[in-house]
Amino acid sequence: MSKRKCLAVACSLALVLAVLAGCEQDEIRRYQVPREESPKPHASSRKPQAERMLAAIVPRDDQTWFIKLAGPK
């Protein structure tokens, strides 16, 4: 057999094996997992503070600056 025929047979065999390997039915399983209870956040004894945020977008030539300031009111 020539090299071309040998290569063609090998490629054909590989293709047939690949097709046959992919023809099986995928196994799908379904099950339920018990749900874990998430921890509840602790209540804070502090009074929530009011906060303020200032933001700016400053375009300059080919650049743009984003500025953000945050803190208590």
MMTF fields as JSON, N, C-alpha, C and O atoms, coordinates in Angstrom:
{
  "mmtfVersion": "1.0.0",
  "mmtfProducer": "UNKNOWN",
  "numBonds": 291,
  "numAtoms": 292,
  "numGroups": 73,
  "numChains": 1,
  "numModels": 1,
  "chainsPerModel": [1],
  "groupsPerChain": [73],
  "chainIdList": ["A"],
  "bondAtomList": [4, 2, 8, 6, 12, 10, 16, 14, 20, 18, 24, 22, 28, 26, 32, 30, 36, 34, 40, 38, 44, 42, 48, 46, 52, 50, 56, 54, 60, 58, 64, 62, 68, 66, 72, 70, 76, 74, 80, 78, 84, 82, 88, 86, 92, 90, 96, 94, 100, 98, 104, 102, 108, 106, 112, 110, 116, 114, 120, 118, 124, 122, 128, 126, 132, 130, 136, 134, 140, 138, 144, 142, 148, 146, 152, 150, 156, 154, 160, 158, 164, 162, 168, 166, 172, 170, 176, 174, 180, 178, 184, 182, 188, 186, 192, 190, 196, 194, 200, 198, 204, 202, 208, 206, 212, 210, 216, 214, 220, 218, 224, 222, 228, 226, 232, 230, 236, 234, 240, 238, 244, 242, 248, 246, 252, 250, 256, 254, 260, 258, 264, 262, 268, 266, 272, 270, 276, 274, 280, 278, 284, 282, 288, 286],
  "bondOrderList": [1, 1, 1, 1, 1, 1, 1, 1, 1, 1, 1, 1, 1, 1, 1, 1, 1, 1, 1, 1, 1, 1, 1, 1, 1, 1, 1, 1, 1, 1, 1, 1, 1, 1, 1, 1, 1, 1, 1, 1, 1, 1, 1, 1, 1, 1, 1, 1, 1, 1, 1, 1, 1, 1, 1, 1, 1, 1, 1, 1, 1, 1, 1, 1, 1, 1, 1, 1, 1, 1, 1, 1],
  "groupList": [{"groupName": "MET", "atomNameList": ["N", "CA", "C", "O"], "elementList": ["N", "C", "C", "O"], "formalChargeList": [0, 0, 0, 0], "bondAtomList": [1, 0, 2, 1, 3, 2], "bondOrderList": [1, 1, 2], "singleLetterCode": "M", "chemCompType": "L-PEPTIDE LINKING"}, {"groupName": "SER", "atomNameList": ["N", "CA", "C", "O"], "elementList": ["N", "C", "C", "O"], "formalChargeList": [0, 0, 0, 0], "bondAtomList": [1, 0, 2, 1, 3, 2], "bondOrderList": [1, 1, 2], "singleLetterCode": "S", "chemCompType": "L-PEPTIDE LINKING"}, {"groupName": "LYS", "atomNameList": ["N", "CA", "C", "O"], "elementList": ["N", "C", "C", "O"], "formalChargeList": [0, 0, 0, 0], "bondAtomList": [1, 0, 2, 1, 3, 2], "bondOrderList": [1, 1, 2], "singleLetterCode": "K", "chemCompType": "L-PEPTIDE LINKING"}, {"groupName": "ARG", "atomNameList": ["N", "CA", "C", "O"], "elementList": ["N", "C", "C", "O"], "formalChargeList": [0, 0, 0, 0], "bondAtomList": [1, 0, 2, 1, 3, 2], "bondOrderList": [1, 1, 2], "singleLetterCode": "R", "chemCompType": "L-PEPTIDE LINKING"}, {"groupName": "CYS", "atomNameList": ["N", "CA", "C", "O"], "elementList": ["N", "C", "C", "O"], "formalChargeList": [0, 0, 0, 0], "bondAtomList": [1, 0, 2, 1, 3, 2], "bondOrderList": [1, 1, 2], "singleLetterCode": "C", "chemCompType": "L-PEPTIDE LINKING"}, {"groupName": "LEU", "atomNameList": ["N", "CA", "C", "O"], "elementList": ["N", "C", "C", "O"], "formalChargeList": [0, 0, 0, 0], "bondAtomList": [1, 0, 2, 1, 3, 2], "bondOrderList": [1, 1, 2], "singleLetterCode": "L", "chemCompType": "L-PEPTIDE LINKING"}, {"groupName": "ALA", "atomNameList": ["N", "CA", "C", "O"], "elementList": ["N", "C", "C", "O"], "formalChargeList": [0, 0, 0, 0], "bondAtomList": [1, 0, 2, 1, 3, 2], "bondOrderList": [1, 1, 2], "singleLetterCode": "A", "chemCompType": "L-PEPTIDE LINKING"}, {"groupName": "VAL", "atomNameList": ["N", "CA", "C", "O"], "elementList": ["N", "C", "C", "O"], "formalChargeList": [0, 0, 0, 0], "bondAtomList": [1, 0, 2, 1, 3, 2], "bondOrderList": [1, 1, 2], "singleLetterCode": "V", "chemCompType": "L-PEPTIDE LINKING"}, {"groupName": "GLY", "atomNameList": ["N", "CA", "C", "O"], "elementList": ["N", "C", "C", "O"], "formalChargeList": [0, 0, 0, 0], "bondAtomList": [1, 0, 2, 1, 3, 2], "bondOrderList": [1, 1, 2], "singleLetterCode": "G", "chemCompType": "PEPTIDE LINKING"}, {"groupName": "GLU", "atomNameList": ["N", "CA", "C", "O"], "elementList": ["N", "C", "C", "O"], "formalChargeList": [0, 0, 0, 0], "bondAtomList": [1, 0, 2, 1, 3, 2], "bondOrderList": [1, 1, 2], "singleLetterCode": "E", "chemCompType": "L-PEPTIDE LINKING"}, {"groupName": "GLN", "atomNameList": ["N", "CA", "C", "O"], "elementList": ["N", "C", "C", "O"], "formalChargeList": [0, 0, 0, 0], "bondAtomList": [1, 0, 2, 1, 3, 2], "bondOrderList": [1, 1, 2], "singleLetterCode": "Q", "chemCompType": "L-PEPTIDE LINKING"}, {"groupName": "ASP", "atomNameList": ["N", "CA", "C", "O"], "elementList": ["N", "C", "C", "O"], "formalChargeList": [0, 0, 0, 0], "bondAtomList": [1, 0, 2, 1, 3, 2], "bondOrderList": [1, 1, 2], "singleLetterCode": "D", "chemCompType": "L-PEPTIDE LINKING"}, {"groupName": "ILE", "atomNameList": ["N", "CA", "C", "O"], "elementList": ["N", "C", "C", "O"], "formalChargeList": [0, 0, 0, 0], "bondAtomList": [1, 0, 2, 1, 3, 2], "bondOrderList": [1, 1, 2], "singleLetterCode": "I", "chemCompType": "L-PEPTIDE LINKING"}, {"groupName": "TYR", "atomNameList": ["N", "CA", "C", "O"], "elementList": ["N", "C", "C", "O"], "formalChargeList": [0, 0, 0, 0], "bondAtomList": [1, 0, 2, 1, 3, 2], "bondOrderList": [1, 1, 2], "singleLetterCode": "Y", "chemCompType": "L-PEPTIDE LINKING"}, {"groupName": "PRO", "atomNameList": ["N", "CA", "C", "O"], "elementList": ["N", "C", "C", "O"], "formalChargeList": [0, 0, 0, 0], "bondAtomList": [1, 0, 2, 1, 3, 2], "bondOrderList": [1, 1, 2], "singleLetterCode": "P", "chemCompType": "L-PEPTIDE LINKING"}, {"groupName": "HIS", "atomNameList": ["N", "CA", "C", "O"], "elementList": ["N", "C", "C", "O"], "formalChargeList": [0, 0, 0, 0], "bondAtomList": [1, 0, 2, 1, 3, 2], "bondOrderList": [1, 1, 2], "singleLetterCode": "H", "chemCompType": "L-PEPTIDE LINKING"}, {"groupName": "THR", "atomNameList": ["N", "CA", "C", "O"], "elementList": ["N", "C", "C", "O"], "formalChargeList": [0, 0, 0, 0], "bondAtomList": [1, 0, 2, 1, 3, 2], "bondOrderList": [1, 1, 2], "singleLetterCode": "T", "chemCompType": "L-PEPTIDE LINKING"}, {"groupName": "TRP", "atomNameList": ["N", "CA", "C", "O"], "elementList": ["N", "C", "C", "O"], "formalChargeList": [0, 0, 0, 0], "bondAtomList": [1, 0, 2, 1, 3, 2], "bondOrderList": [1, 1, 2], "singleLetterCode": "W", "chemCompType": "L-PEPTIDE LINKING"}, {"groupName": "PHE", "atomNameList": ["N", "CA", "C", "O"], "elementList": ["N", "C", "C", "O"], "formalChargeList": [0, 0, 0, 0], "bondAtomList": [1, 0, 2, 1, 3, 2], "bondOrderList": [1, 1, 2], "singleLetterCode": "F", "chemCompType": "L-PEPTIDE LINKING"}],
  "groupTypeList": [0, 1, 2, 3, 2, 4, 5, 6, 7, 6, 4, 1, 5, 6, 5, 7, 5, 6, 7, 5, 6, 8, 4, 9, 10, 11, 9, 12, 3, 3, 13, 10, 7, 14, 3, 9, 9, 1, 14, 2, 14, 15, 6, 1, 1, 3, 2, 14, 10, 6, 9, 3, 0, 5, 6, 6, 12, 7, 14, 3, 11, 11, 10, 16, 17, 18, 12, 2, 5, 6, 8, 14, 2],
  "groupIdList": [1, 2, 3, 4, 5, 6, 7, 8, 9, 10, 11, 12, 13, 14, 15, 16, 17, 18, 19, 20, 21, 22, 23, 24, 25, 26, 27, 28, 29, 30, 31, 32, 33, 34, 35, 36, 37, 38, 39, 40, 41, 42, 43, 44, 45, 46, 47, 48, 49, 50, 51, 52, 53, 54, 55, 56, 57, 58, 59, 60, 61, 62, 63, 64, 65, 66, 67, 68, 69, 70, 71, 72, 73],
  "secStructList": [7, 7, 2, 2, 2, 2, 2, 2, 2, 2, 2, 2, 2, 2, 2, 2, 2, 2, 2, 2, 2, 6, 6, 1, 7, 7, 7, 7, 7, 7, 7, 7, 7, 7, 7, 7, 7, 7, 7, 7, 7, 7, 7, 7, 1, 1, 7, 7, 7, 7, 3, 3, 3, 3, 3, 3, 3, 3, 3, 3, 6, 6, 3, 3, 3, 3, 3, 3, 3, 3, 3, 3, 7],
  "xCoordList": [0.837, 0.0, 0.881, 1.923, 0.457, 1.25, 1.01, 0.08, 1.879, 1.753, 0.42, -0.193, -0.025, -1.293, -2.471, -3.343, -2.496, -3.593, -3.564, -4.606, -2.382, -2.235, -2.727, -3.413, -2.366, -2.804, -4.317, -4.969, -4.877, -6.321, -7.069, -8.098, -6.567, -7.199, -7.116, -8.089, -5.968, -5.79, -6.722, -7.341, -6.824, -7.711, -9.17, -9.949, -9.538, -10.911, -11.241, -12.321, -10.327, -10.523, -10.655, -11.512, -9.815, -9.883, -11.219, -11.807, -11.699, -12.974, -14.128, -15.025, -14.107, -15.163, -15.158, -16.222, -13.995, -13.903, -14.392, -15.056, -14.074, -14.519, -16.035, -16.666, -16.617, -18.079, -18.756, -19.747, -18.23, -18.828, -18.701, -19.597, -17.623, -17.434, -18.412, -18.793, -18.821, -19.729, -21.188, -22.041, -21.516, -22.907, -23.631, -24.827, -22.967, -23.626, -24.506, -24.247, -25.551, -26.458, -25.734, -25.167, -25.754, -25.133, -25.921, -27.152, -25.195, -25.844, -26.115, -25.194, -27.383, -27.781, -28.364, -29.291, -27.827, -28.312, -29.005, -28.621, -30.024, -30.741, -30.825, -31.25, -30.42, -30.488, -30.673, -30.404, -31.133, -31.341, -30.33, -30.01, -29.843, -28.864, -29.532, -30.202, -29.374, -29.985, -29.396, -28.187, -30.275, -29.856, -29.289, -29.885, -28.148, -27.549, -28.105, -28.312, -28.34, -28.872, -27.732, -26.695, -27.937, -26.891, -26.892, -27.95, -25.716, -25.644, -26.331, -26.206, -27.054, -27.756, -26.786, -25.982, -26.853, -25.952, -26.295, -27.458, -25.259, -25.457, -25.965, -25.514, -26.905, -27.425, -26.381, -25.846, -26.102, -25.114, -25.782, -26.926, -25.057, -25.605, -25.39, -25.967, -24.56, -24.312, -25.408, -25.991, -25.672, -26.64, -25.947, -24.812, -26.612, -25.964, -25.682, -26.53, -24.482, -24.098, -24.514, -24.495, -24.886, -25.169, -23.838, -22.884, -23.781, -22.56, -22.829, -23.96, -21.775, -21.875, -20.809, -19.691, -21.181, -20.222, -20.278, -21.351, -19.11, -18.988, -18.148, -17.114, -18.604, -17.876, -17.796, -18.668, -16.734, -16.567, -15.842, -15.01, -16.178, -15.482, -14.909, -15.648, -13.578, -12.909, -12.202, -11.161, -12.755, -12.07, -10.968, -11.194, -9.774, -8.644, -7.979, -7.402, -8.042, -7.43, -7.755, -8.897, -6.735, -6.961, -7.083, -7.067, -7.205, -7.35, -8.64, -9.169, -9.138, -10.3, -9.973, -9.506, -10.225, -9.967, -11.289, -12.257, -11.334, -12.493, -12.098, -11.123, -12.857, -12.531, -13.719, -14.86, -13.456, -14.518, -14.072, -12.99, -14.907, -14.656, -15.818, -16.976, -15.527, -16.578, -16.194, -15.018, -17.212, -16.96, -18.245, -19.326, -18.136, -19.335, -19.958, -19.273, -21.246, -21.962, -21.671, -22.189],
  "yCoordList": [-1.177, 0.0, 1.239, 1.273, 2.249, 3.475, 4.292, 4.039, 5.276, 6.129, 6.876, 7.057, 7.308, 8.05, 7.185, 7.632, 5.946, 5.045, 4.716, 4.662, 4.502, 4.195, 5.365, 5.167, 6.582, 7.778, 7.95, 8.313, 7.693, 7.812, 6.799, 7.129, 5.569, 4.533, 4.909, 4.749, 5.403, 5.789, 6.941, 6.924, 7.941, 9.079, 8.637, 9.089, 7.763, 7.258, 6.477, 6.636, 5.645, 4.869, 5.786, 5.566, 6.805, 7.756, 8.497, 8.724, 8.873, 9.571, 8.681, 9.129, 7.422, 6.476, 6.269, 6.254, 6.11, 5.931, 7.167, 7.045, 8.35, 9.587, 9.719, 10.138, 9.36, 9.436, 8.428, 8.751, 7.209, 6.183, 6.53, 6.216, 7.161, 7.536, 8.628, 8.702, 9.47, 10.564, 10.216, 11.078, 8.981, 8.604, 8.096, 7.813, 7.973, 7.48, 8.562, 9.756, 8.117, 9.036, 9.597, 8.842, 10.917, 11.523, 11.136, 11.143, 10.803, 10.413, 11.667, 12.387, 11.914, 13.09, 12.603, 11.794, 13.088, 12.704, 13.889, 15.041, 13.585, 14.636, 14.221, 13.108, 15.118, 14.825, 16.126, 17.205, 16.024, 17.206, 17.208, 16.169, 18.383, 18.566, 19.361, 20.352, 18.966, 19.745, 21.151, 21.346, 22.112, 23.511, 23.876, 23.578, 24.513, 24.972, 26.341, 27.18, 26.552, 27.842, 28.85, 28.59, 29.998, 31.017, 31.747, 31.945, 32.146, 32.853, 34.214, 34.923, 34.56, 35.845, 36.937, 36.708, 38.106, 39.194, 39.674, 39.702, 40.047, 40.549, 41.982, 42.79, 42.274, 43.642, 44.522, 44.161, 45.649, 46.566, 47.468, 47.888, 47.759, 48.65, 50.111, 51.009, 50.35, 51.725, 52.182, 51.394, 53.472, 54.071, 54.258, 54.732, 53.893, 54.072, 55.544, 56.406, 55.818, 57.194, 57.544, 56.71, 58.789, 59.279, 59.492, 60.006, 59.102, 59.261, 60.111, 60.213, 60.715, 61.553, 61.11, 60.761, 61.133, 60.792, 61.867, 62.249, 62.341, 63.297, 62.644, 62.037, 62.775, 62.165, 63.146, 63.996, 63.016, 63.893, 63.133, 62.263, 63.485, 62.968, 64.178, 65.067, 64.206, 65.363, 64.94, 64.286, 65.306, 64.985, 66.008, 67.214, 65.521, 66.396, 65.845, 64.759, 66.551, 66.15, 64.685, 64.353, 63.814, 62.411, 61.522, 60.296, 62.143, 61.393, 61.802, 62.889, 60.92, 61.225, 60.815, 59.702, 61.732, 61.481, 61.214, 61.949, 60.154, 59.828, 60.074, 59.503, 60.925, 61.303, 60.953, 61.264, 60.3, 59.92, 60.255, 59.854, 60.99, 61.337, 60.799, 61.021, 60.092, 59.539, 59.754, 59.708, 59.991, 60.195, 60.491, 60.444, 60.801, 61.105, 62.423, 63.302, 62.542, 63.743, 64.89, 65.99],
  "zCoordList": [0.0, 0.0, 0.0, 0.655, -0.735, -0.788, 0.478, 1.245, 0.667, 1.85, 1.857, 2.909, 0.667, 0.57, 0.989, 1.735, 0.508, 0.854, 2.343, 2.997, 2.862, 4.286, 5.143, 6.146, 4.736, 5.455, 5.353, 6.332, 4.174, 3.981, 4.834, 5.424, 4.909, 5.732, 7.207, 7.944, 7.637, 9.038, 9.404, 10.467, 8.529, 8.789, 8.805, 9.645, 7.889, 7.844, 9.108, 9.675, 9.543, 10.757, 11.972, 12.828, 12.045, 13.156, 13.146, 14.203, 11.969, 11.849, 12.287, 13.001, 11.861, 12.248, 13.761, 14.381, 14.355, 15.807, 16.553, 17.582, 16.047, 16.693, 16.632, 17.602, 15.492, 15.346, 16.26, 16.914, 16.313, 17.163, 18.643, 19.427, 19.03, 20.431, 20.841, 22.009, 19.911, 20.23, 20.072, 20.285, 19.705, 19.451, 20.683, 20.607, 21.796, 22.999, 23.603, 23.455, 24.285, 24.971, 26.194, 26.983, 26.349, 27.515, 28.76, 28.763, 29.805, 31.044, 31.861, 32.245, 32.118, 32.89, 34.203, 34.218, 35.284, 36.608, 37.252, 37.053, 38.019, 38.731, 40.187, 40.498, 41.082, 42.503, 43.259, 42.73, 44.493, 45.321, 46.455, 47.032, 46.754, 47.815, 48.921, 48.632, 50.174, 51.256, 51.3, 51.172, 51.482, 51.488, 52.86, 53.895, 52.843, 54.094, 54.432, 53.555, 55.702, 56.121, 56.192, 56.801, 55.565, 55.566, 56.907, 57.505, 57.379, 58.659, 58.567, 57.569, 59.62, 59.639, 60.095, 60.999, 59.487, 59.893, 61.302, 61.704, 62.032, 63.392, 63.336, 62.524, 64.211, 64.279, 64.959, 66.007, 64.374, 64.924, 65.951, 65.777, 67.016, 68.038, 67.655, 68.27, 66.64, 66.202, 65.265, 64.519, 65.322, 64.412, 63.057, 63.011, 61.954, 60.655, 60.365, 60.595, 59.856, 59.542, 58.124, 57.219, 57.965, 56.619, 55.903, 56.489, 54.655, 53.878, 52.656, 52.181, 52.16, 50.969, 49.982, 50.36, 48.706, 47.668, 46.595, 46.126, 46.221, 45.128, 44.041, 44.318, 42.804, 41.698, 40.543, 40.371, 39.753, 38.594, 37.493, 37.752, 36.262, 35.086, 34.365, 33.941, 34.226, 33.647, 32.354, 32.41, 31.192, 29.936, 29.649, 29.751, 29.29, 28.949, 27.711, 27.757, 26.625, 25.355, 25.022, 24.706, 25.098, 24.763, 26.003, 25.893, 27.189, 28.435, 29.132, 28.898, 29.987, 30.812, 32.239, 32.486, 33.187, 34.597, 35.301, 35.109, 36.124, 36.943, 38.395, 38.883, 39.084, 40.459, 41.339, 40.998, 42.484, 43.405, 44.821, 45.248, 45.547, 46.942, 47.766, 47.414, 48.861, 49.714, 51.166, 51.527, 51.999, 53.412, 54.151, 53.566, 55.451, 56.232, 55.783, 55.26, 55.994, 55.577, 56.51, 56.316]
}
